[in-house]
Amino acid sequence: MADTAFQIQYRQEAIATFEQHQSLVRDFVTTEAVIKGNQATFLVAGSGGASAVTRGVNGLIPARADDLTQSTATLSEWHDLVRKTNFNVFASQGNQREIMQKTTMAVINRKIDSDIITLLNTGTQDTGAAATASLQMVVRSQAILGNNGVPFDGGITALITPAFLGYLQMTKEFGSADYVTKKPLDGANPNWADAPGFYRWMNINWVTHPNLPGVGTSAEKCFMFHKSAIGHAANKDGMQTPVGYDEEQAYSWARASIDMGGVLLQNSGVVVMNHDGSAFAAE
């Protein structure tokens, strides 16, 4: 006869899977809230590089036209739907309805970033052959933007891989708090969903992203870009995150839906930093 009766304790609060839950990029591009329609048009306006002129021999000041470029983002509908039977909700550990709702939002947020990253990856300016991150690569990327007249106005963001960040942290110019004016999660209150944070260094926002092209390989794609280089439109008022219960079939469901689309507005405002992150990948 057994003299023990061990009990298994199941923690009811769910622990989040290691995956991206929040959009890390959308705050650093030009956004538009679409109220109606399937397209959003962004206007890029400038002088076209015009130079000042003197009055002509006829006594008139020569006139010119502004350089106006309209770029259109076409919206598509995107959804994530999760469904669980009434028995699965009842018999499973944790608050399954809450988990469903949170994971659907995570899927949509990852799709937002995926669309923006795809646009950044169409940029035609790059740093050449892949190399490990260095102060020289950073300065070169910044110089490329500067040569194109991109303003050094605080609107520049660098979207980098964890390996790129690792190399930066080994440089004194980045690794010291004397140089970095903002650190990830300053003043943040992280909860179940990972709270996005970023560094502020060299008047550039440094955002580490786990889902950049080639992450963990010798062909990582990182990006330095200006906010005005990418446009992203979403029908924010029409975004849906309903939850419900089907009595006939006895299942619960949660759905997240959004209409959105993006467009590359100014190629001159994007630099692709070709990075070798293979040394920091798991073996």
Residue pairs with C-beta under 8 A, 6 or more apart in sequence:
10 93
11 93
11 94
12 93
12 94
12 95
13 94
13 95
14 93
14 94
14 95
14 98
14 99
14 192
16 192
16 193
16 194
19 106
19 110
20 106
20 109
20 110
20 113
20 194
20 209
20 210
20 211
21 102
21 105
21 106
21 109
21 192
21 193
21 194
22 106
22 109
22 193
22 194
22 195
22 196
23 109
23 110
23 112
23 113
23 196
24 113
24 196
24 207
24 209
25 112
25 113
25 116
25 117
25 159
25 207
25 209
26 112
26 113
26 116
26 232
27 196
28 157
28 159
28 205
28 207
28 227
29 116
29 227
29 229
29 230
29 231
29 232
29 262
30 42
30 227
30 228
30 230
30 231
30 232
30 265
31 231
31 232
31 233
31 234
32 40
32 42
32 73
32 231
32 232
32 233
32 234
33 233
33 234
33 235
33 236
33 237
34 40
34 75
34 233
34 234
34 235
34 236
34 259
35 235
35 237
37 75
38 74
38 75
38 259
39 72
39 73
39 74
39 75
39 261
40 72
40 73
40 75
40 231
40 233
40 261
41 70
41 71
41 72
41 73
42 70
42 71
42 72
42 73
42 231
42 263
42 265
43 68
43 69
43 70
44 68
44 69
44 70
44 71
44 228
44 265
44 266
45 66
45 67
45 68
45 69
46 66
46 67
47 64
47 66
47 67
48 64
48 66
48 67
49 67
50 64
53 61
53 62
55 61
56 62
71 231
71 263
71 264
71 265
72 263
73 231
73 232
73 233
73 261
73 262
73 263
74 261
75 233
75 234
75 235
75 259
75 260
75 261
76 259
76 260
76 261
77 257
77 258
77 259
78 108
78 111
78 257
78 258
78 259
78 260
79 255
79 256
79 257
80 103
80 104
80 107
80 108
80 255
80 256
80 257
81 104
81 253
81 254
81 255
82 100
82 103
82 104
82 253
82 254
82 255
83 251
83 252
83 253
84 92
84 96
84 100
84 251
84 252
84 253
85 250
85 251
85 252
86 245
86 250
86 251
86 252
87 250
88 96
89 96
89 97
89 252
96 252
97 243
97 252
97 254
100 243
100 252
100 253
100 254
101 241
101 243
101 254
102 192
102 193
103 254
104 241
104 254
104 255
104 256
105 193
105 241
105 256
106 193
107 256
108 256
108 257
108 258
110 211
112 232
112 234
112 258
112 260
113 209
113 211
114 211
115 232
115 260
115 261
115 262
116 230
116 232
116 262
117 159
117 209
117 211
117 212
117 213
117 223
119 230
119 262
119 263
119 264
120 159
120 223
120 225
120 230
120 264
120 270
120 272
121 213
121 221
121 223
121 272
122 264
122 267
123 223
123 225
123 264
123 267
123 270
123 271
123 272
124 267
125 144
125 267
125 268
125 270
125 271
125 272
126 271
126 272
126 273
126 274
127 137
127 140
127 141
127 144
127 271
127 272
127 273
127 274
128 274
129 274
130 218
130 219
130 220
130 274
130 275
130 276
131 137
131 274
131 275
131 276
132 167
132 275
132 276
132 277
132 279
133 160
133 163
133 164
133 165
133 166
133 167
133 168
133 222
133 273
133 275
134 167
134 171
135 171
135 173
135 174
137 273
137 275
138 158
138 168
138 202
138 224
141 158
141 224
141 271
141 273
142 156
142 202
142 204
142 224
144 271
145 156
145 224
145 226
145 268
145 269
145 271
146 152
148 268
148 269
149 268
150 156
150 226
150 229
150 268
150 269
151 226
152 203
154 203
155 226
155 227
155 228
156 203
156 204
156 205
156 224
156 225
156 226
156 227
157 204
157 205
157 206
157 207
157 224
157 225
157 226
157 227
158 204
158 205
158 206
158 207
158 222
158 223
158 224
158 273
159 207
159 209
159 212
159 222
159 223
159 224
159 225
160 168
160 206
160 207
160 208
160 209
160 212
160 222
160 273
160 275
161 208
161 209
161 210
161 212
161 215
161 216
161 220
161 222
161 275
161 277
162 208
162 210
162 215
162 277
162 280
163 215
163 216
163 220
163 275
163 277
163 278
163 279
163 280
163 281
164 208
164 220
164 222
164 273
164 275
164 277
165 206
165 208
166 280
168 174
168 175
168 206
169 175
172 179
173 179
173 201
174 180
174 199
174 201
177 183
179 201
180 199
180 200
180 201
181 200
181 201
182 198
182 199
182 200
183 197
183 199
184 197
184 198
184 199
184 208
185 195
185 197
186 197
188 195
188 197
189 195
196 207
198 205
198 206
198 207
198 208
199 205
199 206
200 206
204 224
212 220
212 221
212 222
212 223
213 219
213 220
213 221
214 220
214 221
214 277
215 277
216 277
216 278
216 280
216 281
216 282
217 277
217 278
217 281
218 276
218 277
218 278
219 274
219 276
220 274
220 275
220 276
220 277
221 272
221 273
221 274
221 275
222 272
222 273
222 274
222 275
223 270
223 271
223 272
223 273
224 270
224 271
224 273
225 269
225 270
225 271
226 266
226 269
226 270
228 265
228 266
228 269
229 264
229 265
229 266
229 267
229 268
229 269
229 270
230 262
230 263
230 264
230 265
230 270
231 262
231 263
231 265
232 260
232 261
232 262
233 260
233 261
233 262
234 258
234 259
234 260
235 258
235 259
235 260
238 258
238 259
239 256
239 257
239 258
240 255
240 256
240 257
240 258
241 254
241 255
241 256
241 257
242 254
242 255
243 252
243 253
243 254
243 255
244 252
244 253
244 254
245 251
245 252
245 253
246 252
246 253
264 270
